[in-house]
């Protein structure tokens, strides 16, 4: 039986329509993206568009992921 990877959910606001959109990333994958400086994207199902989340949200996600025991 395989163990499911721990995930981290976050909400970001679409810059085009203002809708709150919830994303889910695997915890260690998210930390690798943040550590290497790659963009973390969110998706709006209303606008059908992706956008990169803000620097402030990246910092908050990094802190939340680290507290949950993720390994960069």
PyMOL commands that place a pseudoatom at each C-alpha (Angstrom):
pseudoatom trace, name=CA, resn=UNK, resi=1, chain=A, elem=C, hetatm=0, pos=[0.000, 0.000, 0.000]
pseudoatom trace, name=CA, resn=UNK, resi=2, chain=A, elem=C, hetatm=0, pos=[1.475, 3.357, -1.020]
pseudoatom trace, name=CA, resn=UNK, resi=3, chain=A, elem=C, hetatm=0, pos=[1.472, 6.341, 1.294]
pseudoatom trace, name=CA, resn=UNK, resi=4, chain=A, elem=C, hetatm=0, pos=[-0.052, 9.520, -0.078]
pseudoatom trace, name=CA, resn=UNK, resi=5, chain=A, elem=C, hetatm=0, pos=[2.237, 12.545, -0.163]
pseudoatom trace, name=CA, resn=UNK, resi=6, chain=A, elem=C, hetatm=0, pos=[1.395, 15.320, 2.265]
pseudoatom trace, name=CA, resn=UNK, resi=7, chain=A, elem=C, hetatm=0, pos=[-0.150, 18.319, 0.534]
pseudoatom trace, name=CA, resn=UNK, resi=8, chain=A, elem=C, hetatm=0, pos=[-0.522, 21.994, 1.318]
pseudoatom trace, name=CA, resn=UNK, resi=9, chain=A, elem=C, hetatm=0, pos=[-3.600, 23.933, 0.197]
pseudoatom trace, name=CA, resn=UNK, resi=10, chain=A, elem=C, hetatm=0, pos=[-3.676, 27.691, -0.250]
pseudoatom trace, name=CA, resn=UNK, resi=11, chain=A, elem=C, hetatm=0, pos=[-6.066, 30.291, -1.607]
pseudoatom trace, name=CA, resn=UNK, resi=12, chain=A, elem=C, hetatm=0, pos=[-5.071, 33.026, -4.020]
pseudoatom trace, name=CA, resn=UNK, resi=13, chain=A, elem=C, hetatm=0, pos=[-7.172, 35.758, -5.605]
pseudoatom trace, name=CA, resn=UNK, resi=14, chain=A, elem=C, hetatm=0, pos=[-7.403, 35.884, -9.397]
pseudoatom trace, name=CA, resn=UNK, resi=15, chain=A, elem=C, hetatm=0, pos=[-5.972, 39.213, -10.581]
pseudoatom trace, name=CA, resn=UNK, resi=16, chain=A, elem=C, hetatm=0, pos=[-8.402, 39.297, -13.520]
pseudoatom trace, name=CA, resn=UNK, resi=17, chain=A, elem=C, hetatm=0, pos=[-11.821, 38.556, -11.963]
pseudoatom trace, name=CA, resn=UNK, resi=18, chain=A, elem=C, hetatm=0, pos=[-11.137, 38.687, -8.199]
pseudoatom trace, name=CA, resn=UNK, resi=19, chain=A, elem=C, hetatm=0, pos=[-12.338, 35.119, -7.527]
pseudoatom trace, name=CA, resn=UNK, resi=20, chain=A, elem=C, hetatm=0, pos=[-10.683, 33.267, -4.621]
pseudoatom trace, name=CA, resn=UNK, resi=21, chain=A, elem=C, hetatm=0, pos=[-9.101, 30.117, -6.056]
pseudoatom trace, name=CA, resn=UNK, resi=22, chain=A, elem=C, hetatm=0, pos=[-7.773, 27.208, -4.003]
pseudoatom trace, name=CA, resn=UNK, resi=23, chain=A, elem=C, hetatm=0, pos=[-4.650, 25.325, -5.077]
pseudoatom trace, name=CA, resn=UNK, resi=24, chain=A, elem=C, hetatm=0, pos=[-3.076, 22.178, -3.701]
pseudoatom trace, name=CA, resn=UNK, resi=25, chain=A, elem=C, hetatm=0, pos=[0.612, 21.289, -4.004]
pseudoatom trace, name=CA, resn=UNK, resi=26, chain=A, elem=C, hetatm=0, pos=[2.567, 18.295, -2.724]
pseudoatom trace, name=CA, resn=UNK, resi=27, chain=A, elem=C, hetatm=0, pos=[4.521, 19.675, 0.239]
pseudoatom trace, name=CA, resn=UNK, resi=28, chain=A, elem=C, hetatm=0, pos=[8.071, 18.724, -0.774]
pseudoatom trace, name=CA, resn=UNK, resi=29, chain=A, elem=C, hetatm=0, pos=[7.471, 19.677, -4.423]
pseudoatom trace, name=CA, resn=UNK, resi=30, chain=A, elem=C, hetatm=0, pos=[6.266, 23.103, -3.293]
pseudoatom trace, name=CA, resn=UNK, resi=31, chain=A, elem=C, hetatm=0, pos=[9.377, 23.585, -1.161]
pseudoatom trace, name=CA, resn=UNK, resi=32, chain=A, elem=C, hetatm=0, pos=[11.607, 22.626, -4.108]
pseudoatom trace, name=CA, resn=UNK, resi=33, chain=A, elem=C, hetatm=0, pos=[9.858, 25.210, -6.321]
pseudoatom trace, name=CA, resn=UNK, resi=34, chain=A, elem=C, hetatm=0, pos=[10.251, 27.906, -3.668]
pseudoatom trace, name=CA, resn=UNK, resi=35, chain=A, elem=C, hetatm=0, pos=[13.867, 26.979, -2.910]
pseudoatom trace, name=CA, resn=UNK, resi=36, chain=A, elem=C, hetatm=0, pos=[14.927, 27.128, -6.561]
pseudoatom trace, name=CA, resn=UNK, resi=37, chain=A, elem=C, hetatm=0, pos=[13.034, 30.371, -7.255]
pseudoatom trace, name=CA, resn=UNK, resi=38, chain=A, elem=C, hetatm=0, pos=[10.568, 28.873, -9.738]
pseudoatom trace, name=CA, resn=UNK, resi=39, chain=A, elem=C, hetatm=0, pos=[7.118, 30.462, -9.953]
pseudoatom trace, name=CA, resn=UNK, resi=40, chain=A, elem=C, hetatm=0, pos=[4.236, 28.951, -8.034]
pseudoatom trace, name=CA, resn=UNK, resi=41, chain=A, elem=C, hetatm=0, pos=[1.105, 29.208, -10.124]
pseudoatom trace, name=CA, resn=UNK, resi=42, chain=A, elem=C, hetatm=0, pos=[-2.573, 29.355, -9.348]
pseudoatom trace, name=CA, resn=UNK, resi=43, chain=A, elem=C, hetatm=0, pos=[-5.464, 28.717, -11.741]
pseudoatom trace, name=CA, resn=UNK, resi=44, chain=A, elem=C, hetatm=0, pos=[-8.851, 30.397, -12.098]
pseudoatom trace, name=CA, resn=UNK, resi=45, chain=A, elem=C, hetatm=0, pos=[-11.565, 28.125, -13.476]
pseudoatom trace, name=CA, resn=UNK, resi=46, chain=A, elem=C, hetatm=0, pos=[-13.762, 31.147, -14.274]
pseudoatom trace, name=CA, resn=UNK, resi=47, chain=A, elem=C, hetatm=0, pos=[-11.176, 32.947, -16.414]
pseudoatom trace, name=CA, resn=UNK, resi=48, chain=A, elem=C, hetatm=0, pos=[-9.389, 29.727, -17.405]
pseudoatom trace, name=CA, resn=UNK, resi=49, chain=A, elem=C, hetatm=0, pos=[-6.021, 31.401, -16.817]
pseudoatom trace, name=CA, resn=UNK, resi=50, chain=A, elem=C, hetatm=0, pos=[-2.923, 30.780, -14.706]
pseudoatom trace, name=CA, resn=UNK, resi=51, chain=A, elem=C, hetatm=0, pos=[-0.944, 33.413, -12.827]
pseudoatom trace, name=CA, resn=UNK, resi=52, chain=A, elem=C, hetatm=0, pos=[2.119, 33.425, -10.590]
pseudoatom trace, name=CA, resn=UNK, resi=53, chain=A, elem=C, hetatm=0, pos=[1.387, 34.093, -6.940]
pseudoatom trace, name=CA, resn=UNK, resi=54, chain=A, elem=C, hetatm=0, pos=[2.870, 37.143, -5.201]
pseudoatom trace, name=CA, resn=UNK, resi=55, chain=A, elem=C, hetatm=0, pos=[6.206, 37.254, -3.394]
pseudoatom trace, name=CA, resn=UNK, resi=56, chain=A, elem=C, hetatm=0, pos=[4.384, 37.797, -0.090]
pseudoatom trace, name=CA, resn=UNK, resi=57, chain=A, elem=C, hetatm=0, pos=[2.317, 34.660, -0.629]
pseudoatom trace, name=CA, resn=UNK, resi=58, chain=A, elem=C, hetatm=0, pos=[5.457, 32.693, -1.617]
pseudoatom trace, name=CA, resn=UNK, resi=59, chain=A, elem=C, hetatm=0, pos=[7.097, 33.681, 1.688]
pseudoatom trace, name=CA, resn=UNK, resi=60, chain=A, elem=C, hetatm=0, pos=[3.984, 32.697, 3.667]
pseudoatom trace, name=CA, resn=UNK, resi=61, chain=A, elem=C, hetatm=0, pos=[3.757, 29.339, 1.842]
pseudoatom trace, name=CA, resn=UNK, resi=62, chain=A, elem=C, hetatm=0, pos=[7.438, 28.628, 2.496]
pseudoatom trace, name=CA, resn=UNK, resi=63, chain=A, elem=C, hetatm=0, pos=[6.973, 29.289, 6.198]
pseudoatom trace, name=CA, resn=UNK, resi=64, chain=A, elem=C, hetatm=0, pos=[3.815, 27.159, 6.373]
pseudoatom trace, name=CA, resn=UNK, resi=65, chain=A, elem=C, hetatm=0, pos=[5.453, 24.292, 4.480]
pseudoatom trace, name=CA, resn=UNK, resi=66, chain=A, elem=C, hetatm=0, pos=[8.546, 24.381, 6.688]
pseudoatom trace, name=CA, resn=UNK, resi=67, chain=A, elem=C, hetatm=0, pos=[6.421, 24.278, 9.843]
pseudoatom trace, name=CA, resn=UNK, resi=68, chain=A, elem=C, hetatm=0, pos=[4.673, 21.163, 8.515]
pseudoatom trace, name=CA, resn=UNK, resi=69, chain=A, elem=C, hetatm=0, pos=[7.978, 19.359, 8.234]
pseudoatom trace, name=CA, resn=UNK, resi=70, chain=A, elem=C, hetatm=0, pos=[8.665, 19.550, 4.526]
pseudoatom trace, name=CA, resn=UNK, resi=71, chain=A, elem=C, hetatm=0, pos=[12.191, 18.924, 3.274]
pseudoatom trace, name=CA, resn=UNK, resi=72, chain=A, elem=C, hetatm=0, pos=[13.535, 21.330, 0.638]
for i in range(1, 72): cmd.bond("trace and resi %d" % i, "trace and resi %d" % (i + 1))
show_as sticks, trace
zoom trace
